[in-house]
Every structure is written in structure tokens, then in C-alpha cells.
Amino acid sequence: MARRCAISGKGPMSGNNVSHAKNRTKRRFLLNLRTVRITLDDGTTQKIKISARELRTLKKLS
């Protein structure tokens, strides 16, 4: 499965590692993904991957 948030759609970003000599090499900034179980309207549960920020937002709204 892709490294993408199921709710917000956020994915990895790209950037540079910068050394003291200012050499630049490409790197990836990965998301802080969490696997959580949610209960759907029909009573079944489903596992989804969401970012930690979205998890915090869902806890705040419920």
C-alpha cells in the first residue's frame, strides 16, 4: 500500500540532505503514518492508514 494518508491524501515530500560542505543529495521526508481501526456505519471495522496529525484532529472533533 502507498505511503499516503487515507483522509487528507498527504504523501512523502522530497528535499535535500545538506552537509557542512554544502553538498546536496536528495532525500525523502516520510509521513508519520498510523494504522487505526475505524467503525463504519454498518457496524463493520476497517483498518486505514492516517497521519498522526489527522488522528489528532479526529480525536479533537469526536
ABEGO torsion letter per residue (X at the ends): XBBBBAAAGBBBBBBBBBBAAGBBBBBBBBBBBBBBBBBBAAGBBBBBBBBAAAAAAAAAAX
